[in-house]
Amino acid sequence: MVPGREMKILASMFEVAAVDDGHVICREGEAATQAYVMADGAVDVIVGGDHRLVASMVRGSVFGEPSETSSWPSRSQHSR
C-alpha cells in the first residue's frame, strides 16, 4: 500500500488511465510488462477458469507488477 503523500509523487511520474466498471486491465497468462498503482476506485483480482475473486485492490494498492527478473513472466491473475 502506498501512503497518500507518496501516491501524489508517484502519480506525477506515471500515465493516468481511467477505466469503466468491468473493464479487464490485465489478464492471467499475459506477459507482465507494466505495473498499476490505484489512485482511486477499486479493482478485483480474479484467478482461474472459475473466475474466483482472490483480492480487491483499493487506493494505494499496486498490482500487475512485473517480476524483479528481466524475463517478465506471465501474469498469475487478471484484474478488472
Long-range contacts (C-beta under 8 A, 24 or more apart in sequence): 1-60, 1-61, 2-37, 2-60, 2-61, 2-62, 3-60, 4-60, 7-37, 7-39, 7-59, 7-60, 10-37, 11-37, 11-39, 22-80, 23-80, 24-78, 24-79, 24-80, 25-64, 25-78, 25-79, 25-80, 26-63, 26-64, 26-75, 26-78, 26-79, 27-75, 27-78, 28-74, 28-75, 28-76, 28-77, 28-78, 29-74, 29-75, 30-74, 30-75, 30-78, 31-72, 31-73, 31-74, 31-75, 32-64, 32-65, 32-66, 32-67, 32-72, 32-73, 32-74, 32-75, 33-66, 33-72, 34-64, 34-66, 35-62, 35-63, 35-64, 35-65, 35-66, 36-62, 36-63, 36-64, 36-65, 36-79, 37-61, 37-62, 38-62, 38-63, 43-79, 43-80, 44-79, 44-80, 45-77, 45-78, 45-79, 46-77, 46-78, 46-79, 46-80, 47-76, 47-77, 47-78
